[in-house]
């Protein structure tokens, strides 16, 4: 089966608490990718709670975001609309990489990863999947990803390329 992993395309990462112009700019390409994809789609959903600021991540990144139940936590509605009628799931994750993701990807023929942020959660999940599926083609479409900054986006792409993830 072919898999499309859509990482953290949530309001807080697009145009709210941690949003960037680059994140806003990729939404149409991500929407098209989802609409055109024939296979299983897995959305990851960064999930934090009210005590976020007391966590290690909160101390390093003191910006409350993706607090469960808030508008910022929600996956962008137009992307869920694009997935309507397709085979898709949403999984919450509580850190950069999802420990659930490898067990949800069953007998993959190929895996494509897109989403936010290239240099944090996208690269983390890409490397986790590569570790679990070293012989499966894993690819990333940079036009469907954005990093914290353009330089960090490009640096993460180079890390993934070094780890034999195809950059399309």
N, C-alpha and C positions, 0 to 999 in steps of 0.2 A: 504494500500500500504506500502511496505517496502522502507525505505529511507537510502541512504548512503550520509553522509555529509562529504565532503573532504575539510578540512579547510586549506586555504592558502598554497597550495603546489606550491609556486611560486619560481622562480629562486633566488631571493634575500634571501629567507629563506633556500634554499637548499645548494647552493654553491657559492653565491655571497655576497652581503653586510653583511648579518647576518647569513650566512650559517655555518653549523657545520658538522663534520664527521658523527655524529649521524643522521642528516637530510639526508645526502647523502645515508647513509646505509639503510634507510627505503624505498627509491624510488622503488626498485623491489617488495617489499611486497605490497605497495600501488598500484602499477601497476597491480599486480595479483588480489588484492581485487576488483579493478574496473572491470577488465575483467570478473571475476567470479560472480559479483553482478547481481542479477535479481530484478530490481526495479528501482526507481527514484534516480538519482544521482544529488546532488547539490554541485557544487564547490563554495567556497567562495574565493573572491579575495581582499586581503588587498589593499586599494587604498589611496594613498597620492598624494599631489600636490607639486609644486615648493616651496611653502611657508611652507613646513613641519617643518623646523627648528624653525619657529615662533609659532608652536602649543604647547600645553601642553605636548603631547607625544614627540615632538621633543626636548623639554627642558629636559625631563626625559631620553630619549633615543636619544642622538644627533648623530644618524647615519641615513642619508637619505636612505630610502628604499621604494620599491614598488611605485615609482613615476609613475603615470599613463602614459602609452605610452612607457616606457623604457623596455629593455629586462628583467630587474630584476622584473618588475611588472607582467610579463607574467606567466601564469600557465605552469608548465613543459610540454612540447609538447608531450612527450611519454605518459603522463597520459591522455591528451586530445585524443590522438590516441587510447588509451585503451577504452575510452568512446564512440568512433565513432560508430554510429548505435544504441546506447542505448538512453534511455530517460534521458537526462541530461540538466542542466541549469548552468549558471555561474551568481553569484550575486556579485557585488562590495560591500564592506563594508568599512566604514570610521573610524571605531574604533574596539576595540577587539571583541566585540560581535555584531552580525548583528541584527538590529531591523526588517529587512525584512524576516529573516529566518522563524520565526514561521508562518507567513502568507503563506509561500510557501509550508509548510508541511501540506498537506490536508489529514484528516482522516488516520493518520499513524497507521499501524499495529505494526511497530517497527522502531527504528531509530538507526543507527550505525554511530559513529563519529570517523574520523581518521584525521591525518594531523599535522600541525605545528602552533605554538609551543604549546606543551601540557600544559605548565604552564601559557600561556597568552590567546591566541585566542581559543584553543581547549576547555579549561575548561570554558571560558566565554560563548561560544556557547552551550556547553553541559548543563550548568546551566540555561541558557535562555530557552532552549527546555524543560528541566525538569520542569521549572516553568509553562510553557504553557501546557505541556502534562504530568501531574504527574502520570497518570495511564498507560502510554505507556512504554513498555520496551525500555530503552535507553542503548546502550552498547558502549564500547570503546575497540579497539584492540591496546594494547600498542606496539605491534610490527610494527604498522603502524603510530606511533606517535614519535616525538622527542621533547624534551624541550630545553630551552636555555642551560641547563646543565643536565647531567643525574640525579643529586640530585633533581633539580627542576621538572623534568619529573616525578620522583617517588613521590614527594610531591603532585603534581597535581593529580596524579592517586589516591592517598589516599583521597584527598578532594572529588573527584568524587565518589569514593566508599562510602564515608560517606553520600553522597547525593543520594544514591540508584541508581547509574549508574553502570551497570554490567561491570566488567573488564574481558575481555575474553582472 
